[in-house]
């Protein structure tokens, strides 16, 4: 069975500017892919090529075994970055409209609308106009309109943007439920912890080129850097000056210290025990946020010196 989403050496130019440069991707079924990158990296351009909104200048796209998403549009759910509702329409009328666009009718459509509104806590708001809803409520309506027809492939462009913590938590649970029923999901995000928690695979794109592609474990294994994570009471700032510490992030009762190659973490731990009331310490691999910063840098430029392989390569060799 074909992978639901395959991109092969896809390139897109706008005049002299190359927005996406020879980007390749193979996504198996029933997985959640986190599509990461700084602003302007090429994420939305890539998603628009997947959705046949624009077409690549070079390379090939395969969506559910077809060269154009528009040929299988009823099997796809798509939530774009720029979104909105018809403000004067009620919630139920909005969902009926989008459901009918995807081929749903009659009692089955009504059943799905009732179940979806109950699932997101909007059952009492079905007959209210969209303009009466809060922003979070509107985003929940937009999300369920995206998945109402039970698509095989769901593509979400920054779906968590602007949501409060409770609605973020709800949407995360809905994504997990989609994966559990076999749906393939792609979502772009700036939230590294969220991607690390939810995703089976991660793709990092920068300046239109793929930088990293793999599971979180595969990506973290590419980086030999060790992080010393400590918690307790006292002045953690003094630990930043210990031999072998090349970077530090200290906030209140927590310190996360980056160790140089060959540095002995026990020296730092001994100093911490002598000068602080230490409640926990652990040696870890860098998390996804730290890897992202190392690869892309604070200014959004790829840091070649910190990359484990050549720019554009992935841990699995899929360039």
BALOBA-1460 file (C-alpha; in Angstrom, 3 decimals):
// residues 319
<rec num="1" residu="x" x="0.000" y="0.000" z="0.000"/>
<rec num="2" residu="x" x="1.365" y="3.409" z="-0.970"/>
<rec num="3" residu="x" x="2.347" y="5.943" z="1.650"/>
<rec num="4" residu="x" x="-0.408" y="8.565" z="1.902"/>
<rec num="5" residu="x" x="2.036" y="11.428" z="1.372"/>
<rec num="6" residu="x" x="5.194" y="11.384" z="-0.751"/>
<rec num="7" residu="x" x="7.161" y="14.407" z="-1.951"/>
<rec num="8" residu="x" x="10.169" y="13.860" z="-4.200"/>
<rec num="9" residu="x" x="12.684" y="16.672" z="-4.808"/>
<rec num="10" residu="x" x="9.961" y="19.316" z="-4.762"/>
<rec num="11" residu="x" x="11.066" y="22.855" z="-5.612"/>
<rec num="12" residu="x" x="9.039" y="26.063" z="-5.723"/>
<rec num="13" residu="x" x="10.300" y="29.462" z="-6.846"/>
<rec num="14" residu="x" x="8.705" y="32.886" z="-6.784"/>
<rec num="15" residu="x" x="10.725" y="34.912" z="-9.253"/>
<rec num="16" residu="x" x="14.355" y="34.767" z="-8.122"/>
<rec num="17" residu="x" x="13.423" y="33.521" z="-4.651"/>
<rec num="18" residu="x" x="13.472" y="29.777" z="-3.980"/>
<rec num="19" residu="x" x="10.870" y="29.124" z="-1.273"/>
<rec num="20" residu="x" x="11.267" y="25.331" z="-1.257"/>
<rec num="21" residu="x" x="14.417" y="23.637" z="-2.508"/>
<rec num="22" residu="x" x="14.465" y="19.917" z="-3.466"/>
<rec num="23" residu="x" x="12.313" y="18.873" z="-0.531"/>
<rec num="24" residu="x" x="11.529" y="15.152" z="-0.131"/>
<rec num="25" residu="x" x="9.273" y="13.375" z="2.322"/>
<rec num="26" residu="x" x="7.757" y="9.908" z="2.810"/>
<rec num="27" residu="x" x="5.024" y="9.687" z="5.455"/>
<rec num="28" residu="x" x="3.590" y="6.252" z="6.377"/>
<rec num="29" residu="x" x="-0.046" y="5.711" z="7.256"/>
<rec num="30" residu="x" x="-1.470" y="6.308" z="10.722"/>
<rec num="31" residu="x" x="1.390" y="8.551" z="11.837"/>
<rec num="32" residu="x" x="1.485" y="12.124" z="13.115"/>
<rec num="33" residu="x" x="4.123" y="14.293" z="11.470"/>
<rec num="34" residu="x" x="5.269" y="17.559" z="13.026"/>
<rec num="35" residu="x" x="6.375" y="20.035" z="10.379"/>
<rec num="36" residu="x" x="8.712" y="22.528" z="12.035"/>
<rec num="37" residu="x" x="10.701" y="25.560" z="11.004"/>
<rec num="38" residu="x" x="11.136" y="29.279" z="11.627"/>
<rec num="39" residu="x" x="8.922" y="31.877" z="9.991"/>
<rec num="40" residu="x" x="9.576" y="31.995" z="6.257"/>
<rec num="41" residu="x" x="11.183" y="28.553" z="6.203"/>
<rec num="42" residu="x" x="8.817" y="27.204" z="3.526"/>
<rec num="43" residu="x" x="6.315" y="25.245" z="5.629"/>
<rec num="44" residu="x" x="3.136" y="26.897" z="4.330"/>
<rec num="45" residu="x" x="4.416" y="26.883" z="0.734"/>
<rec num="46" residu="x" x="5.041" y="23.142" z="1.020"/>
<rec num="47" residu="x" x="1.587" y="22.535" z="2.493"/>
<rec num="48" residu="x" x="-0.010" y="24.542" z="-0.312"/>
<rec num="49" residu="x" x="1.806" y="22.405" z="-2.875"/>
<rec num="50" residu="x" x="0.580" y="19.263" z="-1.122"/>
<rec num="51" residu="x" x="-2.971" y="20.634" z="-1.307"/>
<rec num="52" residu="x" x="-2.748" y="21.597" z="-5.024"/>
<rec num="53" residu="x" x="-3.287" y="25.279" z="-4.189"/>
<rec num="54" residu="x" x="-0.014" y="25.937" z="-5.981"/>
<rec num="55" residu="x" x="2.133" y="23.516" z="-7.958"/>
<rec num="56" residu="x" x="5.855" y="22.774" z="-7.759"/>
<rec num="57" residu="x" x="8.205" y="23.990" z="-10.440"/>
<rec num="58" residu="x" x="10.163" y="20.746" z="-10.127"/>
<rec num="59" residu="x" x="9.698" y="17.401" z="-8.432"/>
<rec num="60" residu="x" x="6.676" y="15.210" z="-7.734"/>
<rec num="61" residu="x" x="3.879" y="15.144" z="-5.174"/>
<rec num="62" residu="x" x="1.780" y="12.075" z="-4.374"/>
<rec num="63" residu="x" x="-1.248" y="12.428" z="-2.085"/>
<rec num="64" residu="x" x="-3.135" y="9.212" z="-1.278"/>
<rec num="65" residu="x" x="-1.598" y="7.716" z="-4.407"/>
<rec num="66" residu="x" x="-2.604" y="10.602" z="-6.699"/>
<rec num="67" residu="x" x="-0.453" y="13.382" z="-8.175"/>
<rec num="68" residu="x" x="-2.947" y="16.086" z="-7.125"/>
<rec num="69" residu="x" x="-4.768" y="16.478" z="-3.833"/>
<rec num="70" residu="x" x="-7.719" y="17.971" z="-5.689"/>
<rec num="71" residu="x" x="-8.363" y="14.514" z="-7.212"/>
<rec num="72" residu="x" x="-8.931" y="13.034" z="-3.741"/>
<rec num="73" residu="x" x="-10.189" y="16.117" z="-1.910"/>
<rec num="74" residu="x" x="-13.039" y="14.255" z="-0.186"/>
<rec num="75" residu="x" x="-10.485" y="11.985" z="1.515"/>
<rec num="76" residu="x" x="-8.462" y="14.917" z="2.928"/>
<rec num="77" residu="x" x="-9.121" y="17.351" z="5.755"/>
<rec num="78" residu="x" x="-7.289" y="20.669" z="5.477"/>
<rec num="79" residu="x" x="-7.155" y="23.545" z="7.954"/>
<rec num="80" residu="x" x="-5.184" y="26.462" z="6.449"/>
<rec num="81" residu="x" x="-3.208" y="29.031" z="8.409"/>
<rec num="82" residu="x" x="-5.515" y="31.819" z="7.216"/>
<rec num="83" residu="x" x="-8.962" y="30.704" z="8.289"/>
<rec num="84" residu="x" x="-12.305" y="32.012" z="9.382"/>
<rec num="85" residu="x" x="-16.025" y="31.338" z="9.562"/>
<rec num="86" residu="x" x="-19.065" y="32.900" z="7.951"/>
<rec num="87" residu="x" x="-19.924" y="35.187" z="10.827"/>
<rec num="88" residu="x" x="-23.699" y="35.321" z="10.286"/>
<rec num="89" residu="x" x="-24.130" y="31.559" z="9.911"/>
<rec num="90" residu="x" x="-24.971" y="29.427" z="12.931"/>
<rec num="91" residu="x" x="-22.543" y="26.762" z="14.058"/>
<rec num="92" residu="x" x="-24.801" y="23.938" z="12.865"/>
<rec num="93" residu="x" x="-25.399" y="25.571" z="9.480"/>
<rec num="94" residu="x" x="-21.645" y="26.039" z="9.100"/>
<rec num="95" residu="x" x="-20.979" y="22.369" z="9.804"/>
<rec num="96" residu="x" x="-23.807" y="21.275" z="7.501"/>
<rec num="97" residu="x" x="-22.323" y="23.396" z="4.730"/>
<rec num="98" residu="x" x="-18.823" y="21.966" z="5.065"/>
<rec num="99" residu="x" x="-20.163" y="18.446" z="5.551"/>
<rec num="100" residu="x" x="-22.174" y="18.654" z="2.330"/>
<rec num="101" residu="x" x="-19.125" y="19.888" z="0.469"/>
<rec num="102" residu="x" x="-17.486" y="16.608" z="1.462"/>
<rec num="103" residu="x" x="-20.452" y="14.479" z="0.390"/>
<rec num="104" residu="x" x="-22.263" y="13.999" z="3.716"/>
<rec num="105" residu="x" x="-26.042" y="14.127" z="3.802"/>
<rec num="106" residu="x" x="-29.129" y="13.507" z="5.932"/>
<rec num="107" residu="x" x="-29.125" y="11.675" z="9.232"/>
<rec num="108" residu="x" x="-25.473" y="10.660" z="9.029"/>
<rec num="109" residu="x" x="-24.408" y="14.279" z="8.671"/>
<rec num="110" residu="x" x="-26.628" y="15.284" z="11.594"/>
<rec num="111" residu="x" x="-25.282" y="12.445" z="13.730"/>
<rec num="112" residu="x" x="-21.709" y="13.492" z="13.103"/>
<rec num="113" residu="x" x="-22.452" y="17.155" z="13.852"/>
<rec num="114" residu="x" x="-24.135" y="16.251" z="17.158"/>
<rec num="115" residu="x" x="-21.260" y="13.974" z="18.168"/>
<rec num="116" residu="x" x="-18.600" y="16.520" z="17.214"/>
<rec num="117" residu="x" x="-20.241" y="19.402" z="19.070"/>
<rec num="118" residu="x" x="-20.582" y="17.247" z="22.162"/>
<rec num="119" residu="x" x="-16.942" y="16.126" z="21.905"/>
<rec num="120" residu="x" x="-15.657" y="19.714" z="21.939"/>
<rec num="121" residu="x" x="-18.164" y="21.031" z="24.478"/>
<rec num="122" residu="x" x="-20.191" y="23.181" z="22.080"/>
<rec num="123" residu="x" x="-23.489" y="21.289" z="22.125"/>
<rec num="124" residu="x" x="-25.243" y="24.317" z="23.662"/>
<rec num="125" residu="x" x="-23.856" y="26.667" z="20.996"/>
<rec num="126" residu="x" x="-25.055" y="24.924" z="17.858"/>
<rec num="127" residu="x" x="-27.757" y="27.461" z="17.055"/>
<rec num="128" residu="x" x="-25.631" y="30.522" z="17.805"/>
<rec num="129" residu="x" x="-24.045" y="32.587" z="15.064"/>
<rec num="130" residu="x" x="-20.294" y="32.294" z="14.625"/>
<rec num="131" residu="x" x="-19.831" y="35.954" z="15.527"/>
<rec num="132" residu="x" x="-21.150" y="35.205" z="19.046"/>
<rec num="133" residu="x" x="-18.403" y="32.653" z="19.708"/>
<rec num="134" residu="x" x="-15.058" y="33.334" z="21.330"/>
<rec num="135" residu="x" x="-11.929" y="32.883" z="19.238"/>
<rec num="136" residu="x" x="-11.244" y="29.537" z="20.878"/>
<rec num="137" residu="x" x="-14.773" y="28.334" z="20.169"/>
<rec num="138" residu="x" x="-14.472" y="29.411" z="16.546"/>
<rec num="139" residu="x" x="-11.231" y="27.492" z="16.171"/>
<rec num="140" residu="x" x="-12.875" y="24.369" z="17.579"/>
<rec num="141" residu="x" x="-15.687" y="24.710" z="15.031"/>
<rec num="142" residu="x" x="-13.136" y="25.092" z="12.244"/>
<rec num="143" residu="x" x="-11.252" y="22.033" z="13.431"/>
<rec num="144" residu="x" x="-14.303" y="19.773" z="13.579"/>
<rec num="145" residu="x" x="-15.401" y="21.010" z="10.155"/>
<rec num="146" residu="x" x="-11.998" y="19.790" z="8.923"/>
<rec num="147" residu="x" x="-12.464" y="16.236" z="10.250"/>
<rec num="148" residu="x" x="-16.264" y="15.858" z="10.088"/>
<rec num="149" residu="x" x="-16.074" y="13.652" z="6.972"/>
<rec num="150" residu="x" x="-13.516" y="11.342" z="8.657"/>
<rec num="151" residu="x" x="-10.676" y="11.941" z="6.194"/>
<rec num="152" residu="x" x="-7.750" y="9.567" z="5.695"/>
<rec num="153" residu="x" x="-5.236" y="12.417" z="5.657"/>
<rec num="154" residu="x" x="-5.492" y="15.562" z="7.797"/>
<rec num="155" residu="x" x="-3.252" y="18.583" z="7.193"/>
<rec num="156" residu="x" x="-3.252" y="21.402" z="9.737"/>
<rec num="157" residu="x" x="-1.288" y="24.623" z="9.301"/>
<rec num="158" residu="x" x="-0.526" y="26.100" z="12.764"/>
<rec num="159" residu="x" x="-3.686" y="24.630" z="14.336"/>
<rec num="160" residu="x" x="-2.751" y="25.649" z="17.899"/>
<rec num="161" residu="x" x="-2.086" y="29.310" z="17.157"/>
<rec num="162" residu="x" x="-3.973" y="31.594" z="19.564"/>
<rec num="163" residu="x" x="-5.584" y="28.836" z="21.603"/>
<rec num="164" residu="x" x="-5.691" y="28.971" z="25.407"/>
<rec num="165" residu="x" x="-4.177" y="26.033" z="27.373"/>
<rec num="166" residu="x" x="-7.509" y="24.234" z="27.851"/>
<rec num="167" residu="x" x="-8.308" y="24.287" z="24.139"/>
<rec num="168" residu="x" x="-4.731" y="23.291" z="23.272"/>
<rec num="169" residu="x" x="-5.157" y="20.276" z="25.536"/>
<rec num="170" residu="x" x="-8.470" y="19.379" z="23.863"/>
<rec num="171" residu="x" x="-7.029" y="19.671" z="20.374"/>
<rec num="172" residu="x" x="-4.032" y="17.537" z="21.347"/>
<rec num="173" residu="x" x="-6.405" y="14.816" z="22.550"/>
<rec num="174" residu="x" x="-8.333" y="15.021" z="19.278"/>
<rec num="175" residu="x" x="-5.098" y="14.546" z="17.304"/>
<rec num="176" residu="x" x="-4.259" y="11.481" z="19.364"/>
<rec num="177" residu="x" x="-7.743" y="10.112" z="18.681"/>
<rec num="178" residu="x" x="-7.258" y="10.641" z="14.943"/>
<rec num="179" residu="x" x="-4.039" y="8.624" z="15.009"/>
<rec num="180" residu="x" x="-5.721" y="5.853" z="17.023"/>
<rec num="181" residu="x" x="-8.362" y="5.349" z="14.303"/>
<rec num="182" residu="x" x="-5.683" y="5.188" z="11.584"/>
<rec num="183" residu="x" x="-5.727" y="8.756" z="10.279"/>
<rec num="184" residu="x" x="-2.480" y="10.219" z="8.965"/>
<rec num="185" residu="x" x="-1.869" y="13.745" z="10.309"/>
<rec num="186" residu="x" x="0.510" y="16.523" z="9.297"/>
<rec num="187" residu="x" x="0.617" y="19.689" z="11.360"/>
<rec num="188" residu="x" x="2.970" y="22.630" z="11.370"/>
<rec num="189" residu="x" x="3.824" y="24.263" z="14.670"/>
<rec num="190" residu="x" x="6.326" y="26.463" z="16.466"/>
<rec num="191" residu="x" x="5.828" y="24.591" z="19.739"/>
<rec num="192" residu="x" x="8.754" y="22.184" z="20.067"/>
<rec num="193" residu="x" x="7.578" y="20.532" z="23.304"/>
<rec num="194" residu="x" x="4.198" y="19.937" z="21.729"/>
<rec num="195" residu="x" x="5.738" y="18.336" z="18.645"/>
<rec num="196" residu="x" x="8.022" y="16.188" z="20.794"/>
<rec num="197" residu="x" x="5.026" y="14.986" z="22.803"/>
<rec num="198" residu="x" x="2.557" y="14.327" z="19.964"/>
<rec num="199" residu="x" x="4.497" y="13.336" z="16.883"/>
<rec num="200" residu="x" x="5.705" y="10.014" z="15.527"/>
<rec num="201" residu="x" x="8.012" y="11.860" z="13.123"/>
<rec num="202" residu="x" x="9.518" y="15.321" z="12.922"/>
<rec num="203" residu="x" x="10.639" y="17.274" z="9.858"/>
<rec num="204" residu="x" x="12.577" y="20.494" z="10.305"/>
<rec num="205" residu="x" x="12.758" y="22.813" z="7.302"/>
<rec num="206" residu="x" x="14.863" y="25.953" z="7.067"/>
<rec num="207" residu="x" x="15.347" y="28.275" z="4.073"/>
<rec num="208" residu="x" x="13.269" y="25.870" z="2.020"/>
<rec num="209" residu="x" x="15.540" y="22.876" z="2.648"/>
<rec num="210" residu="x" x="14.982" y="19.852" z="4.825"/>
<rec num="211" residu="x" x="17.403" y="19.888" z="7.723"/>
<rec num="212" residu="x" x="16.219" y="16.962" z="9.854"/>
<rec num="213" residu="x" x="13.744" y="14.123" z="9.271"/>
<rec num="214" residu="x" x="13.075" y="11.230" z="11.639"/>
<rec num="215" residu="x" x="11.543" y="10.127" z="14.892"/>
<rec num="216" residu="x" x="12.305" y="12.244" z="17.954"/>
<rec num="217" residu="x" x="14.578" y="9.465" z="19.240"/>
<rec num="218" residu="x" x="16.458" y="9.275" z="15.924"/>
<rec num="219" residu="x" x="16.929" y="13.034" z="15.825"/>
<rec num="220" residu="x" x="18.119" y="13.305" z="19.408"/>
<rec num="221" residu="x" x="20.546" y="10.417" z="18.853"/>
<rec num="222" residu="x" x="22.306" y="12.462" z="16.147"/>
<rec num="223" residu="x" x="23.489" y="14.967" z="18.742"/>
<rec num="224" residu="x" x="26.272" y="13.916" z="21.103"/>
<rec num="225" residu="x" x="25.746" y="16.952" z="23.339"/>
<rec num="226" residu="x" x="24.929" y="16.108" z="26.963"/>
<rec num="227" residu="x" x="22.658" y="18.257" z="29.112"/>
<rec num="228" residu="x" x="22.849" y="18.270" z="32.903"/>
<rec num="229" residu="x" x="19.421" y="19.004" z="34.356"/>
<rec num="230" residu="x" x="19.245" y="19.993" z="38.058"/>
<rec num="231" residu="x" x="16.553" y="21.115" z="40.496"/>
<rec num="232" residu="x" x="16.775" y="22.316" z="44.086"/>
<rec num="233" residu="x" x="17.193" y="25.392" z="46.260"/>
<rec num="234" residu="x" x="19.997" y="27.945" z="46.251"/>
<rec num="235" residu="x" x="22.082" y="30.034" z="43.873"/>
<rec num="236" residu="x" x="22.314" y="27.976" z="40.687"/>
<rec num="237" residu="x" x="24.050" y="30.807" z="38.808"/>
<rec num="238" residu="x" x="27.439" y="29.779" z="40.243"/>
<rec num="239" residu="x" x="27.238" y="26.456" z="38.360"/>
<rec num="240" residu="x" x="27.493" y="28.243" z="35.009"/>
<rec num="241" residu="x" x="31.166" y="28.971" z="35.745"/>
<rec num="242" residu="x" x="32.113" y="25.328" z="36.347"/>
<rec num="243" residu="x" x="34.775" y="23.868" z="34.017"/>
<rec num="244" residu="x" x="33.230" y="22.092" z="31.051"/>
<rec num="245" residu="x" x="29.997" y="24.114" z="30.968"/>
<rec num="246" residu="x" x="29.605" y="25.774" z="27.573"/>
<rec num="247" residu="x" x="26.048" y="27.072" z="27.932"/>
<rec num="248" residu="x" x="23.480" y="27.411" z="30.696"/>
<rec num="249" residu="x" x="19.824" y="28.171" z="31.196"/>
<rec num="250" residu="x" x="19.005" y="28.978" z="34.819"/>
<rec num="251" residu="x" x="15.606" y="29.965" z="36.173"/>
<rec num="252" residu="x" x="14.907" y="30.034" z="39.914"/>
<rec num="253" residu="x" x="15.192" y="26.501" z="41.254"/>
<rec num="254" residu="x" x="16.163" y="24.892" z="37.933"/>
<rec num="255" residu="x" x="19.375" y="24.763" z="35.910"/>
<rec num="256" residu="x" x="19.976" y="23.173" z="32.518"/>
<rec num="257" residu="x" x="23.675" y="23.071" z="31.659"/>
<rec num="258" residu="x" x="25.298" y="22.065" z="28.377"/>
<rec num="259" residu="x" x="28.436" y="20.005" z="28.828"/>
<rec num="260" residu="x" x="31.459" y="20.257" z="26.568"/>
<rec num="261" residu="x" x="32.754" y="17.061" z="24.950"/>
<rec num="262" residu="x" x="34.788" y="15.155" z="27.496"/>
<rec num="263" residu="x" x="33.571" y="17.208" z="30.468"/>
<rec num="264" residu="x" x="32.923" y="15.287" z="33.692"/>
<rec num="265" residu="x" x="29.354" y="15.993" z="34.907"/>
<rec num="266" residu="x" x="30.229" y="14.636" z="38.371"/>
<rec num="267" residu="x" x="32.422" y="17.690" z="38.988"/>
<rec num="268" residu="x" x="29.390" y="19.922" z="38.520"/>
<rec num="269" residu="x" x="27.134" y="17.659" z="40.582"/>
<rec num="270" residu="x" x="29.635" y="17.636" z="43.462"/>
<rec num="271" residu="x" x="29.753" y="21.430" z="43.441"/>
<rec num="272" residu="x" x="25.959" y="21.557" z="43.381"/>
<rec num="273" residu="x" x="25.717" y="19.168" z="46.332"/>
<rec num="274" residu="x" x="28.254" y="21.218" z="48.295"/>
<rec num="275" residu="x" x="26.572" y="24.584" z="47.681"/>
<rec num="276" residu="x" x="22.878" y="23.864" z="47.065"/>
<rec num="277" residu="x" x="20.014" y="21.814" z="48.406"/>
<rec num="278" residu="x" x="19.801" y="19.532" z="45.380"/>
<rec num="279" residu="x" x="16.560" y="17.573" z="44.910"/>
<rec num="280" residu="x" x="17.200" y="16.088" z="41.468"/>
<rec num="281" residu="x" x="19.879" y="15.803" z="38.796"/>
<rec num="282" residu="x" x="19.882" y="13.963" z="35.483"/>
<rec num="283" residu="x" x="22.085" y="13.730" z="32.387"/>
<rec num="284" residu="x" x="19.989" y="13.951" z="29.213"/>
<rec num="285" residu="x" x="20.205" y="14.333" z="25.460"/>
<rec num="286" residu="x" x="19.188" y="17.796" z="24.205"/>
<rec num="287" residu="x" x="15.455" y="18.240" z="23.708"/>
<rec num="288" residu="x" x="13.883" y="19.259" z="20.419"/>
<rec num="289" residu="x" x="13.842" y="22.959" z="21.320"/>
<rec num="290" residu="x" x="17.582" y="22.931" z="22.000"/>
<rec num="291" residu="x" x="18.281" y="21.048" z="18.774"/>
<rec num="292" residu="x" x="16.125" y="23.503" z="16.828"/>
<rec num="293" residu="x" x="18.036" y="26.479" z="18.250"/>
<rec num="294" residu="x" x="21.386" y="24.864" z="17.472"/>
<rec num="295" residu="x" x="20.438" y="24.073" z="13.892"/>
<rec num="296" residu="x" x="18.568" y="27.238" z="13.010"/>
<rec num="297" residu="x" x="20.046" y="29.756" z="15.426"/>
<rec num="298" residu="x" x="18.441" y="32.730" z="17.069"/>
<rec num="299" residu="x" x="18.453" y="34.688" z="13.801"/>
<rec num="300" residu="x" x="16.709" y="31.954" z="11.799"/>
<rec num="301" residu="x" x="19.833" y="30.998" z="9.844"/>
<rec num="302" residu="x" x="21.045" y="27.410" z="9.566"/>
<rec num="303" residu="x" x="24.113" y="26.794" z="11.710"/>
<rec num="304" residu="x" x="26.150" y="24.401" z="9.541"/>
<rec num="305" residu="x" x="28.808" y="23.913" z="12.212"/>
<rec num="306" residu="x" x="26.320" y="22.358" z="14.615"/>
<rec num="307" residu="x" x="24.634" y="20.098" z="12.103"/>
<rec num="308" residu="x" x="25.395" y="16.375" z="12.447"/>
<rec num="309" residu="x" x="25.367" y="15.849" z="8.676"/>
<rec num="310" residu="x" x="25.357" y="18.081" z="5.623"/>
<rec num="311" residu="x" x="22.636" y="20.767" z="5.267"/>
<rec num="312" residu="x" x="19.505" y="19.268" z="3.759"/>
<rec num="313" residu="x" x="20.305" y="15.726" z="4.889"/>
<rec num="314" residu="x" x="18.326" y="13.739" z="7.398"/>
<rec num="315" residu="x" x="19.388" y="11.139" z="9.965"/>
<rec num="316" residu="x" x="18.044" y="8.471" z="7.622"/>
<rec num="317" residu="x" x="19.838" y="9.861" z="4.575"/>
<rec num="318" residu="x" x="16.679" y="11.068" z="2.806"/>
<rec num="319" residu="x" x="17.737" y="14.368" z="1.263"/>
